[in-house]
Amino acid sequence: MGQEENPRQKENKRETKRPLVLATVMLAMFMGAIEATIVSTAMPAIVGDLGGFALYSWVFSAYLLMNAVTVLIYGKLSDLFGRKPILTFGIIIFLIGSVLCGIAESMEMLIFFRFIQGFGAGAVMPIATTIVGDIYTKEERAKIQGYLSSVWGISAISGPALGGLLVEYVSWRYVFWINVPLGFLAIAGLWLFLHENVEKKKHKIDYPGAILLTVAISALMIVLVEGGAHWPWTSTKSIGLISISVFAFILFIFQEKRAAEPMMPFNIWSERSIFIANMTSMTTGLMLIGISSFLPAFVQGVMERSPIVAGFTLTAMSIGWPIAATVSGRLLLKIGYRTTSVIGGVSLILGSIMFVTLTPEAGPLWAAAGSFLVGVGMGFTSTAFIVSIQSTVSWQQRGIATAANMFMRNLGNTIGAALLGGILNSSIIKYMKENGSNQGQDLSIDAANLLLNETERLKLPSEVKAILQDALTNSLQTVYIVVLGFAIVSLLLILLMPKNEKTGD
């Protein structure tokens, strides 16, 4: 494939200070990337303070839902109005949400403010990545990709450590407020150093598609979180919401086929490698959220370790990811996408097996080793997928093809947070009903709050604490069995990739 370059790119090179724009883009990406690990680490403390363990997964689901739905919309808007104003708008909304999250007085308030935060976050990753594509040539992008990957590594290592320190020595509220100075610096850098010449084009934003997709995902997410835990699966509410989700999704497919500029152009999915890469990104996204959301609760509540130790069990994943991503980039040229992805798929299964066999006695090192292997799997597969997709399509479709892959991972995160949160809640309720009554204890799911607050945990009678810890251990084991199932599905999908595909244009 020959070099295809954005016509605006040549003009921007003369005006735009590329190294400073790259630093600004990396700062914006860092702000978005650190959000996941830093909040995961703080969640046990947040639940311990605000209560509402039953709503634990909604803190992630609310953010991820808005992020997933808005990614494709922001991508379209940036084509119409330019990258700079749309990214600035996204960062401002993200910062407003962050400030509000930090002053939340209840779990319900926090969830609502996370919706606002996620609404802004949807602009950050896709547009930051697109800016790099605009100002660098294809040859340069291969090198720059290494810098962008390092952002994930740095944020993932520093996020849990920073989250743990803030929770332990200041307050969990600063986990959200730390975004504010980073966001202002990113906005200043954008307006000082990025100069773009927006071509006046008449675009049609696919608003019906965006609304239908939001309805479909929201209805499904509510059922996955509440079904089995608070509503029977066969209840009118569950069946009604599943019907709404399916109907909205069917309408979404029809809308995308007839839209002039669809949010999700299905023609790119006809490429086998893109279809498999996107489907696998969804299953691995589901796995990722299952591990990062609930592991800190296990390490703090059951292993009774500090927030810092809980954070470092997640950090191991982030060490494995960038190392594997770097190795993957080199292996692609020698052994091709498929074999590189298979190595990643096997690593995902091995990591998941370690989580299924995780016990309180195994200690944080076992958890960290499982995280590291999953990180290695993610590094190998995600790098292979992005390079494969960007090499398969033309420049004109590269942005939307990359956004579609990002969307599928976000969708996996969103479904995973809801589905696995629902499984966790219903498993805890079932265990407490079966075992709490035997001990003469009438425990609800929110009793798990007490485990995540060290002061409250120390006050618990030993038999109550044992029931609560056993309930969390057994329920998380169920969650990780499901995660292992998705790891196996991921590997089976990877094995369907074309065998003779290698990089190169």
QUINOR-V901577 format. One record per run of one state. SS is the DSSP state (A for helix, B for strand, O for the rest). FROM is the first residue (numbers start at 1). TO is the last residue. If there is no record, write none. Layout:
ss: {SS	SS}
from: {FROM	FROM}
to: {TO	TO}
This chain:
ss: {O	A	O	A	O	A	O	A	O	A	O	A	O	A	O	A	O	A	B	O	B	O	A	O	A	O	A	O	A	O	A	O	A	O	A	O	A	O	A	O}
from: {1	7	16	18	51	53	82	83	103	107	136	138	170	174	178	179	194	207	227	228	231	232	236	259	266	271	272	302	307	357	360	393	395	440	445	453	454	460	462	495}
to: {6	15	17	50	52	81	82	102	106	135	137	169	173	177	178	193	206	226	227	230	231	235	258	265	270	271	301	306	356	359	392	394	439	444	452	453	459	461	494	505}
